[in-house]
Amino acid sequence: MRSRLLLLALGLLQVATHTSKAQILPPPPAADEPAAVPPQAAPRKERRVKVAALPIVFSQPETGIAYGAAVLPVWRFGTDTATRSSTARLLGYYTQKKQSSASLTYNIFTAGEKWALSGEVFYFNLPIYYYGIGNDTRKTDKSDISYKVVIATQRVLKNLRPHVFAGLSYRLTDLHHIRIDDPLTDDASRPNLLLERDARERQTTVTSGVGPTFLYDNRDNILSAWRGSYLEATSLFMGRYLGSDYGFTRLSVDARHFRPLRRGSTNTILAGQVLGQFHSGQVPFRELANLGGEKMLRGIYEGRFRDRQMIAAQLELRQKLFWRLGGVVFGAAGQVHEQLDQFRVNDFNVAAGAGLRIAVNRKDRLAIRIDYAVGSGQSSGLYFAFNEAF
């Protein structure tokens, strides 16, 4: 991520402490009196909801100093420990340049995992760099644009058998206040690349779609898995019958696997992910598949490479260090093209890096993530986030 500096200034770790009150011992009992049996303390009842609150501060050229907070609740429905914990994240920040962002994400398992619900509501108001379309965009193609966007997704899945779910997904994107901040590219040799797109894409745009989702998920924990597999396939059909300004189809496939490298120990975990996104129909620039960002191909600016079809993979080695600290090293590769027959073995963009993990809630594996990575196209990025990238 070119010229992007993300510095973590504050992290609030809540550690429970236990105190005891001094007691005055009674005189010893007489020889013919039985010794008094001290009363047994009642077992402490575990909290149904655990909440971590973390202030955040960072700075980057597009925003100046930014500050905000994150609230991270973790809870479980019912007393059945076979039901995995439900999680949520409420994040908001405000910047020196009067810009703002807010998001709510959640993953919920009902009692007995009969239903799985997940979703996100996201508001974004920041300038971005647009590099055009394709797998080999140049650094000098950078075009400065701005927009505001609201994204809402919702997934409702019914349990069919152990670890197998099926249901429906919905996605709404409301893109507005689109602005070209610089009429030329970074090297001043071409007009802003967004001007090459259809003029309709520079107007307020709504995309709305619904479709089926299949999920297999036997991970032991959804925040930071030590073992298990995850396979999700979703088709979304965007159309005017749902209020969409564009009609297109999106197929997404997400496969992950996690395993300890040493038998009987979870100190070293190998994690892998393969991701694909494929489109047909007329797709506006904001909804194209893209590489980069804080989840896939960290080290590459999000959206640096974007097109209709995308394939990407990443591998990560996670190592427990000491106290609440862990370390990771990771690498990734991916490419985007207009058509599937354009993918080539020697045409991958790559990225690699390392990072730290700071456990906020060790039992539920809730952690702060700090990663630094470099990638293709002379890109680099420092990332502050919560939980693992996948």
N, C-alpha and C positions, 0 to 999 in steps of 0.2 A: 504494500500500500504506500504509494509514493507520497512523501512529505507528510506522513501521518504519524504523530507521536501520541501514544496513549499511556499516561503515567498514572499509576494507582497511588493515591496519597493516603487513603484511609481504609482500614478494614477492621470491623469490630467483631472480635471473636468472643463468644459468650461461653464461659467455662463455669460449670456449676461447682460450687465449693460447699463443703460440709463443715459445720461448726458443732461443737459439743459444749454443754454447760457443766461447769464444775459442780460436783455434788458433795455434800457433807456426809460422811459415812456414819451410820448409827453405831452405838456401842455393841460389842459382840454379844450374842445371846448367851443365856445361862446354859449350864451343861445339860439340864433336863428339858430345855426348850429347843424345838427343831429350828434349824436355820431358815430364815425367810428366803423364799425363792424370788429373785428379782423378776419383775414383770417383763414379758417379752414384747419388744417393740413391734407394732403392726407393720407389715411390709408396705413399703412406699408404693403408692399407686402411680403407675406410669401416666404421664400426661397424654391426653388424646390428641392434642395438637401442639406441635413444637414450631416456634416461629423464630427466625433469625432476621434481624434488622441491621443493614449495613449501609453506612454513608459512603458515597463515592465521589471522587474528584478526578478530573482528567483535563487534558488540553490538547488541541490540535489546530492547525492553521485555519480550517474552515469555520471553527466555532469560537476560538479563544478559550478562556477558562470555562469549564462546565462543571456543574455540581448537581448532585441529586441523591437518591436513596433507593435501596432495594429491600423489599420485604419478601421473605422466603418461608412460607409455611409448609410443613410436612405432617400428614396425618394418615390414619388408617380407619376405614369403616368397619365397625364390629370388632370382635376380639379374636377372630380367626387369623392366626399369623401366616397362614398360607395365602391370604390376600395381601398383595404388595401395597406398599405405601403410596398414597396419593400425594401429589406435589403441585405447587403453584409458584409463580414468580410475578411480583408486581414491581416494575422498574420505571423510574421517571427521572428526567434531568432537564435542567435549564441552562442556557449558555450566556456568555458575556455579550453575544450579539443578538440576544433576545430570540433565540431559536429553542425549540423544545422537542422532546420525544417522550412517549409513554407507551408502555406495553403491559399486557397481562397474558401470561401463558399458563396452561394447566394440563395435568394428566391425572385422571380420576379413575379409580377402580372401585366399583360398588362391592358390597359384602359378597364374599364368595367369588368375586370377579365375574359375576353374571353379566355385567356391562362394563365397557371401557369407553370413557369419554375424554377427548382431548381437544384443545383449541387454542386460538390466539387472537387477541385484539391488539392492533399495533398502529400507532400514529407516528409519523416521521415528517420532520420539517427541517431539512438541512440541504446545503448544496452538495452535489456529487460530481464526479468526473465521468464523462461519457466518452468511450473510445470507439464507438461504432460497432459494427457487426463482424464477427469472424474469429477464427482461431489464432490469427497472427497479427493482431492489431499492434501498432507501434506506440512507443511511449510519447512521441511527439503528436499523436492523434488526439491527445487529451483535449476534451471540450468541456467547458464549465457550464453546467445547467443546474437548475433548482426545481424542486416541486414539493408539494405536500401530498401525502398518501395515507389512506386509512385501509388497513388490511384486516379482514375478519375471516377466520377459518374455524370450522367445527366438524368434528368427527364423532359419530355415535356408532358403536360396534357392540354386537351381541355375541356372547360366548356360545360357540357351537359344540366344542369339546375341549378338553384340557389344552390350554395355550393357543387355541384357534378361535379367531374372531372374524366376523363379517358384518358389514353395515354400509352406511352412507357417509360421504364427505361433502362439505360445501365450502366454497371459497368466494369471497367478495373483495374486489380491489377498486377503490375510489381514488383516482389520480386527478389532481387539480392544481391550479396555480402553477402551471408549467412555464418556466422562464429560461431563456437563453442568456446567461450572465456575461458571456464573452462572444462576440460575433465570429471570432476566428479560433482555430485550433491553437495548441500551445506554441507551435513553431511559426504561427501567423502565415502559413503557406496555403491554408484551405479554410473555407467557411466552416463554422461550427458543424460538426457531423450530424447533429440532430436535425439540421436543415435538409439533410439528404433523405430523411424519412418522409412519409406522406404527411401533409399538413394537418390531417385529422388527428394525428398522434400528438400534436402539440396543443390540443384542446382537452378540456375536461373529459375524462374517459372512465367508464365503469365497465368492469368485467365481472361476470357472475356465472358460477357453474356448480353443478352437482353431479355426483356419480358414485359408483360402488367402490368399496375398499375391502381388501382381504388382508388379514394380519395373522402371522404366526409369531408368538413372542413368549419364550420361556426363559428370559433373562432373570437372574436372581434379584436385580435391582435396576430400576429405570434411570437413576441418576448417574450411577457409576457401576456398570456390570463387571463382575468377576468371571462369570461363566454364563453360557447360554447363547442363543441365537435369536435373531430378529429378521423377519421378512415381511415387508409391506408392499402391496401393489394397489395403486389408486388410479382410476380413470375419472377425469372431470370433463364435462361437456358444457362449454360456455355457449350461451345462446340468448337471443332476444326474448325468448319466453321467460327468462329469469331477469330481464332488465339489462342484459349485457349489450354494450355497443359493438362488440366483436363476437364473431362465432368461430370457435376453434375447439380442438380436443387436445387434452394433455394426458399422457400416460406417465406415471412416476413409479419407479421401482427402487426400493431401498433394502439392501441386504447387509447384515452385520453378524459378526461372530466374536465371541470372547472366550478366553481360556487362560488358566494359570499355567505358567511355564514349569513350575515345580510341583510335584505331587505332594499334597498335604499342606501347601502354603499358598497364600493369596498375596504375597508381597510383590510378585512380578506377574503382570498381566499383559498378554498380547491381544490387541484388539484390531479388527479389520472391518472395512466398510466398502461396498461397491454401490454406486448411485447412478441411476439413469433417468433422464427426462426427455420425452419425445413429443413433438407437436405436429398437428396437421391443421390446415385452415389458415385464417388471417390472424396473426399474432402481433399485438402492439409491442413496442420495444421494451416496456417495463415488465412484460410477462414472458419474455424469452428466457430460455435456460441460460444460466451464467455460472462461471467459475470464480472462485475467490471468496474472501470473507472470513468470518471467525469460526466457521464450521468445516467447510470443505476447501482444500487448497489454501490453507492459511499461509500468508506471505504474499498472496496475490490480491490486489485491490478488487473488492467485490464488484462484479460486472465488467472487469477489464476485458474478459473474453465472453461474448454472449452470442447465441444463435438459436436456431430452432431445435436442434438435437444436441444432447450432451451425455457423455459417459465419463465417470470419474471414480477413482478408488484411492483409499488411504490406509496406511498401516501405522499403528501407534504402540509403543512399548511403555508401560506404566510401572513405575517402581516406587514402592513405599520406602521413605528415607528414615526419618525419625520424628518423634513427637507428632505434630499434626501435618508434617510436610511430606510431599511426594514429588517425584520428578517424572517427566515424560520426554521422549524423543519421538518424532513422527516424520513421515514423508508421504507425499501424495502425487498423483498424476491424473490428468484429464484433458479432454479436448471437446470442442464444440464445432458443429458444421451445419450447413443448411439441410443436407441430405445424408442418410445413413451410409450410402455407398462411398462417401468422401472420407470416412475415418481410415487412418493409416497407423500402422504400428510405430512408425518413427515420427509421429506428429503430435506427441503429447507435450503439454505444458506441465512443468513439475514445480514442486515446492517442498521445503523441508525446514524443520526447526526443533525447538526444545522449549520446555516450560516448567513451571512450578504449580503445585496444587496445595492449597491451604485448607485443611478440613475445618468446617464450621460446626458440623454435626457428624461425628464419626460413626455413630450407630446407623444413621440413615444415609451416610455417604454424601452429604451435602458439602460442597467445597467451592472455594474461589479458584478461578483458573486464570493464570497469567502465561501467555505464550508469545514467543518471538520467532518469526520465520522469514525466509527469503524465498523468492520464486521467480519464474520465468518473466521476461519483459522488464528486467531491472526493478523488480518490485520487492518490498519488504513491509513488514507490519508488526506492531506490538499490540497484543489483544488482552483486554480485561473482560472476563465473562464469569458466569456461574455454571458449575457442573461441567462434565466432559463435553467435548465437541460432538461426540456420538456415543 
